[in-house]
């Protein structure tokens, strides 16, 4: 997995090299999901492949993420969606490694009754401050997390909170395909690292 360095046009705001690891949520990200679009657009973006996308185990997911990070020669930026976002908080609480930053999109509330069953160990969600730059992007009507809870995550993690309005779970079903605006937030994060 090493050697994944991104060099992209200035048009999308990412003008320097950066290593990016993509962290999908429960069930993975399908071919039309914005994370998949980003991977196809930028061959330097690498998906962290979990062994079990259907009945995930937090210990397994964080260990897989840590192994992917350790394979890189330089700090990385993590791009998590849904349960992938929550995995970032669990990973940091367990491993305490340095990374360049994290783009946290639509983090699911694994403690809420609305979260799908079948996961193991993702609750409670760590509310420790992340010592690296992070931007949390959220919808105000996400079915998997209340906006009040999203604010709590952003405050606890020390993340810049970006509210997109009524955008569901920021997924394919909500009309998010290539999502160029998301790449702008990634570029902003890169500038902070």
Residue pairs with C-beta under 8 A, 6 or more apart in sequence:
1 46
1 68
1 71
1 72
2 71
2 72
2 73
4 19
4 20
4 43
4 44
4 45
4 46
4 72
5 17
5 18
5 19
5 44
6 14
6 17
6 18
6 19
6 20
6 42
6 44
6 45
7 17
7 44
8 14
8 15
8 42
9 15
12 180
12 183
12 184
12 187
13 183
13 184
13 186
13 187
13 188
14 183
14 186
14 187
14 190
15 187
16 190
18 77
18 100
18 190
18 193
19 44
19 72
19 74
19 75
19 76
19 77
19 100
20 42
20 44
20 45
20 46
20 76
20 77
20 78
20 79
20 186
21 45
21 46
21 47
21 48
21 65
21 68
21 69
21 72
21 76
21 77
21 78
21 79
22 29
22 35
22 38
22 39
22 45
22 46
22 47
22 48
22 79
22 84
23 48
23 65
23 78
23 79
23 80
23 81
23 84
23 85
23 87
23 88
24 33
24 35
24 47
24 50
24 53
24 81
24 82
24 84
25 80
25 81
25 82
25 83
25 84
25 85
25 108
26 53
26 54
26 56
26 82
26 83
26 108
26 116
26 119
27 53
27 54
28 50
28 53
29 35
29 36
29 47
29 81
30 36
30 172
32 172
32 177
33 81
33 171
33 172
33 176
34 81
34 170
34 172
34 176
34 177
34 178
34 179
34 182
35 47
35 79
35 81
37 177
37 178
37 179
38 45
38 79
38 178
38 179
38 182
38 183
39 45
39 46
39 47
41 178
45 79
46 68
48 64
48 65
48 68
49 64
50 56
50 60
50 61
50 64
51 60
51 64
52 60
54 118
55 118
55 119
55 120
56 83
56 118
56 119
56 120
56 122
57 119
57 120
57 121
58 87
58 90
58 119
58 120
58 121
58 122
59 121
61 83
61 87
61 90
62 87
62 90
62 91
62 94
62 95
65 78
65 87
65 88
65 91
66 91
66 94
66 95
66 97
69 76
69 97
69 99
70 97
74 100
75 98
75 99
75 100
75 193
76 99
76 100
77 99
77 100
77 101
77 102
77 103
77 186
77 189
77 190
77 193
78 88
78 99
78 101
78 102
78 103
79 102
79 103
79 105
79 186
80 86
80 87
80 88
80 102
80 103
80 104
80 105
80 107
81 105
81 106
81 170
81 171
82 105
82 106
82 107
82 108
82 144
82 169
82 171
83 108
83 110
83 119
83 122
85 104
85 105
85 106
85 107
85 108
85 136
86 107
86 108
86 110
86 122
86 125
87 122
88 102
88 104
88 130
89 107
89 125
89 126
89 127
89 128
89 130
89 153
89 157
90 121
90 122
90 125
90 126
92 126
92 128
92 130
93 126
93 128
98 131
98 132
99 132
100 132
100 133
100 190
100 193
101 132
101 133
101 134
101 135
101 189
101 190
101 192
101 193
102 130
102 132
102 133
102 134
102 135
102 159
102 189
103 134
103 135
103 137
103 182
103 185
103 186
103 189
104 134
104 135
104 136
104 137
104 153
104 157
104 159
105 136
105 137
105 138
105 170
105 182
106 137
106 138
106 139
106 142
106 144
106 145
106 169
106 170
106 171
107 125
107 136
107 138
107 145
107 150
107 153
108 115
108 144
108 145
109 115
109 125
109 144
109 145
109 146
109 149
110 119
110 122
110 123
110 125
111 123
111 124
111 125
112 144
112 145
112 146
112 149
114 143
114 144
115 144
125 153
127 152
127 153
127 156
127 157
128 156
128 157
129 156
129 157
129 158
130 157
130 158
130 159
132 193
133 189
133 192
133 193
134 157
134 158
134 159
134 160
134 189
135 159
135 160
135 162
135 185
135 188
135 189
136 150
136 153
136 154
136 157
136 159
136 160
136 161
136 162
137 162
137 164
137 170
137 182
137 185
138 145
138 147
138 150
138 154
138 161
138 162
138 163
138 164
138 170
139 147
139 163
139 164
139 165
139 166
139 167
139 168
139 169
139 170
139 174
140 147
140 163
140 164
140 165
140 166
140 167
141 147
141 166
141 167
141 168
142 150
142 167
142 168
142 169
142 170
143 168
143 169
144 169
147 163
150 161
151 161
153 159
154 160
154 161
162 185
164 170
167 174
167 176
168 174
170 176
176 182
